[in-house]
Amino acid sequence: MIAQDPAAAPRVNLLLRVSLPFLAGYLLSYMYRAVNAVLGPQLASEFSLSAADLGLLTGAYFFSFGLFQVPLGLLLDRYGPRRVDALLLLVAAAGALLFISAQGFAGLFVGRLLFGLGASAALMACFQAFVLWYPVERIGTMIAIGYAAGGLGAIAVSVPLELALRVFEWRSLFVGLILTTMVLSAIMWFAVPERRAAPTRESLASQVRGLASVVRDPAFRRIAVAIGASQCAAISTFTLWMSTWLRDVAGFDRLQVAQGLMVAALASMLGFLFFGRVADHFARHGRPVLPLFFGGVAVSSACLLVLALGVSTLSLLTWSLFNFGATAATLAHSIAARRYPAALAGRVNTALNTFTFLGIFLGQWGVGVILARWPVTASGYSPEGYSWAFGVLWVVQAAGLAWLWSGRRLLENRAKS
């Protein structure tokens, strides 16, 4: 397909043929990611899964997602977001098909690994498309919109999923998700226009050297660890353990849990949009974005400490503020977009995502391992276990944020190209 000039592309055409398909891809990927928040207890009952099993199973998505980020960055920069995302969405559909055919933990685990791998390009392809098609002063807002699309995916697998499960068997609902994924893959391949940062014949070795130069940058390492530590706490709880905490500590029933997840998802969407818009405002006026990152994650960390102490009063407000503040960590991508050249966009964003998703995997599995050390209660898992597990997550999140802030001067200068 012929590359187009973003400045010459009509806004409606750009929205329909570029933005919406990539946003839809991330929405679907978040549905795959967060579905266990509602479905998890049913899977645990049907397949006799322990807390550690459930944490490992849910975290499998994040493990394969994170592990594939480095080669994904090379593929995105070499072949472009359209083709890579379209092909990997088919892998996600195949993984979901295996998941609904599973007879035990092994089949579930491999299926979730595969749809984690298949969804691994959705967010980064979305970001790279925005970097390629939109001016730099709009990147923060577009990234925020991208993340907000994920919030819509989270909403779709909260109350709507809980209500649908009262009518349909969960495997039947997955069939609809699989078919939708396949249709979107075809749209990506045949309808989305192509655009590259610049014609290049860069070799694979040269691409790897470019990635290595990013990883050697001490400022990048601080950004990467900070976003990984923050999302280790935020996403690992939101996509699984928030729902069981509401059940086991706050005493919510299934519908109330789903409603709580929806409220938290809405708070996350507002957070993405708020921090994205404010970050762009800061950038236009020459102000650094890092203090915004720090302030938002600090609010999130304070809320997590309250949850770790077992305070269940106004729990939905606490969880909402926790998720709202944690969205500030995604400003790492905006900071990186202003620090590195566009030709490295795929590799930079996927390297950040490696830290993010491996952190989430470790956090999700780790909480399950800690919860499994306490006897199961009549409602589910031990409230004391949650206090210890969330306390560990709080230490990780706070330490990552403190390390980033201690090296803030490193981020004042643009990295060498």
Residue pairs with C-beta under 8 A, 6 or more apart in sequence:
1 193
1 194
2 193
2 194
3 193
3 194
3 195
3 196
4 193
4 195
6 14
6 132
6 133
6 134
6 135
6 195
7 135
9 18
9 133
14 133
17 191
17 192
17 193
18 129
18 133
18 192
18 193
19 129
19 130
19 133
19 142
19 145
21 184
21 187
21 188
21 191
21 192
22 81
22 85
22 122
22 125
22 126
22 129
22 130
22 146
22 192
23 126
23 145
23 146
23 149
24 149
24 184
25 85
25 89
25 121
25 122
25 125
25 126
25 184
25 188
26 122
26 123
26 126
26 146
26 149
26 150
26 153
27 149
27 150
27 152
27 153
27 156
28 89
28 92
28 119
28 122
28 153
28 177
28 180
28 181
28 184
29 92
29 119
29 122
29 123
29 150
29 153
30 149
30 150
30 151
30 152
30 153
30 154
31 153
31 154
31 156
31 157
31 177
32 61
32 92
32 96
32 115
32 116
32 119
32 177
33 61
33 62
33 116
33 119
33 153
33 239
34 153
34 154
34 157
34 238
34 239
35 157
35 161
36 43
36 54
36 57
36 58
36 239
36 240
37 154
37 157
37 158
37 238
37 239
37 240
37 242
37 243
37 261
38 157
38 158
38 161
38 162
38 165
38 243
38 257
38 258
38 261
39 157
39 161
39 165
39 170
40 54
40 58
40 240
40 243
40 244
41 243
41 244
41 247
41 380
42 165
42 170
43 49
43 54
43 57
43 108
44 50
44 53
44 54
47 104
47 105
47 108
49 57
49 105
50 368
50 372
51 368
51 369
51 371
51 372
51 381
52 365
52 368
52 369
52 371
52 372
53 105
53 368
54 240
54 368
55 240
55 241
55 364
55 365
55 366
55 367
55 368
55 369
55 371
56 109
56 365
56 368
57 105
57 108
57 109
57 112
58 112
58 239
58 240
58 364
59 236
59 360
59 361
59 362
59 364
59 365
59 368
60 109
60 112
60 113
60 116
60 361
61 112
61 113
61 115
61 116
61 119
62 116
62 235
62 236
62 357
62 358
62 360
62 361
62 364
63 113
63 116
63 357
63 358
63 361
64 113
64 114
64 116
64 117
64 120
65 116
65 117
65 119
65 120
65 353
65 357
66 353
66 354
66 355
66 356
66 357
66 358
66 359
66 360
66 361
67 354
67 358
68 117
68 120
69 120
69 124
69 350
69 351
69 353
69 354
69 357
70 211
70 347
70 350
70 351
70 354
72 84
72 120
72 121
72 124
72 346
72 350
73 124
73 211
73 346
73 347
73 348
73 349
73 350
73 351
74 204
74 207
74 208
74 211
74 346
74 347
75 84
75 121
75 346
76 84
76 121
76 124
76 125
76 128
76 345
76 346
76 347
76 350
77 197
77 202
77 207
77 343
77 344
77 345
77 346
77 347
78 202
78 204
78 207
80 128
80 194
80 195
80 196
81 121
81 124
81 125
81 126
81 128
81 129
81 132
81 346
82 125
82 129
82 188
82 189
82 192
82 193
82 194
83 188
83 189
84 121
84 125
85 121
85 122
85 125
85 188
86 185
86 186
86 188
86 189
86 192
87 185
87 189
88 117
88 118
88 119
88 120
88 121
88 122
89 118
89 119
89 121
89 122
89 181
89 182
89 184
89 185
89 188
90 118
90 181
90 182
90 185
91 114
91 115
91 117
91 118
92 114
92 115
92 117
92 118
92 119
92 181
93 115
93 118
93 178
93 181
93 182
93 185
94 114
94 118
95 110
95 111
95 112
95 113
95 114
95 115
95 116
95 117
95 118
96 111
96 115
96 174
96 177
96 178
96 181
97 111
97 178
98 107
98 110
98 111
98 114
99 107
99 108
99 111
99 112
99 114
99 115
99 174
100 111
100 170
100 171
100 174
100 175
101 107
101 111
102 108
102 110
102 111
123 146
123 150
123 353
124 346
124 349
124 350
124 353
126 146
126 149
127 143
127 146
127 333
127 345
127 349
128 345
128 346
128 349
129 195
130 139
130 142
130 143
130 146
131 139
131 197
131 337
131 342
131 345
132 195
132 196
132 197
132 342
132 345
133 195
134 142
136 337
136 338
137 280
137 283
137 284
138 280
139 280
139 334
139 337
140 276
140 277
140 279
140 280
140 283
140 289
140 331
140 334
141 276
141 277
141 280
142 276
143 276
143 330
143 333
143 334
143 337
144 272
144 273
144 274
144 275
144 276
144 277
144 279
144 330
145 272
145 273
145 276
147 268
147 269
147 272
147 276
147 327
147 330
148 269
148 272
148 273
151 265
151 266
151 268
151 269
151 272
152 269
154 238
154 261
154 265
154 268
155 262
155 265
155 266
155 269
158 258
158 259
158 261
158 262
158 265
159 255
159 258
159 259
159 261
159 262
161 173
161 258
162 254
162 255
162 257
162 258
163 258
164 173
165 173
197 342
197 343
197 345
198 343
200 343
202 210
207 347
210 343
210 344
210 347
211 344
211 347
211 351
213 416
214 220
214 340
214 344
214 347
214 348
214 351
214 415
215 221
215 351
217 415
218 407
218 410
219 339
219 407
219 410
219 411
219 415
220 336
220 339
220 348
220 351
220 415
222 403
222 404
222 407
222 410
222 411
223 332
223 335
223 336
223 352
223 404
223 411
224 332
224 351
224 352
224 354
224 355
225 355
225 400
225 403
225 404
226 293
226 297
226 329
226 332
226 400
226 401
226 403
226 404
227 329
227 330
227 332
227 352
227 355
227 356
227 400
228 355
228 356
228 358
228 359
228 400
229 359
229 396
229 397
229 399
229 400
229 401
230 297
230 300
230 326
230 329
230 397
230 400
230 401
231 326
231 329
231 356
231 357
231 359
231 360
232 359
232 360
232 362
232 363
232 393
232 396
232 397
232 400
233 300
233 301
233 304
233 326
233 363
233 393
233 394
233 396
233 397
234 300
234 322
234 323
234 326
234 329
234 397
235 326
235 356
235 360
235 363
236 359
236 360
236 361
236 363
236 364
236 366
236 367
236 393
237 245
237 322
237 363
237 367
237 390
237 393
238 261
238 264
238 268
238 323
239 360
239 364
240 364
240 367
241 364
241 367
241 386
241 389
242 260
242 261
242 264
242 319
243 257
243 258
243 260
243 261
244 380
244 381
245 307
245 386
245 390
246 252
246 256
246 257
246 260
246 315
246 319
247 253
247 254
247 257
247 379
247 380
248 377
248 379
248 380
248 381
248 382
248 383
248 386
249 310
249 312
249 315
249 383
249 386
250 312
250 315
251 312
251 379
252 260
260 315
260 316
260 319
263 316
263 319
263 320
264 316
264 319
264 320
264 322
264 323
265 323
266 320
267 319
267 320
267 321
267 323
267 324
268 323
268 324
268 326
268 327
270 324
271 296
271 323
271 324
271 325
271 326
271 327
271 328
272 327
272 330
274 324
274 327
275 292
275 296
275 327
275 328
275 330
275 331
276 331
276 334
278 292
279 289
279 292
279 331
279 334
282 288
282 289
282 292
283 289
283 334
283 338
288 411
288 412
289 331
289 334
289 335
289 338
290 335
290 404
290 405
290 408
290 411
292 328
292 331
293 328
293 329
293 331
293 332
293 335
293 404
294 328
294 401
294 404
294 405
295 328
296 324
296 325
296 326
296 327
296 328
296 329
296 331
297 325
297 326
297 328
297 329
297 397
297 401
298 325
298 401
299 321
299 324
299 325
300 321
300 322
300 323
300 324
300 325
300 326
300 328
300 329
300 397
301 325
301 394
301 397
301 398
301 401
303 318
303 319
303 321
303 322
303 325
304 322
304 390
304 393
304 394
304 397
305 394
306 318
307 315
307 318
307 319
307 322
307 386
307 390
308 386
308 387
308 390
308 391
308 393
308 394
309 387
310 383
310 386
310 387
311 318
332 352
333 349
333 352
335 411
336 348
336 349
336 352
337 345
337 348
338 414
339 411
339 414
339 415
340 348
340 415
340 417
341 417
359 396
363 393
363 396
366 389
366 392
366 393
367 389
367 390
367 393
370 385
370 388
370 389
370 392
371 381
371 382
371 385
371 386
371 389
373 385
374 381
374 382
374 384
374 385
375 382
376 382
377 383
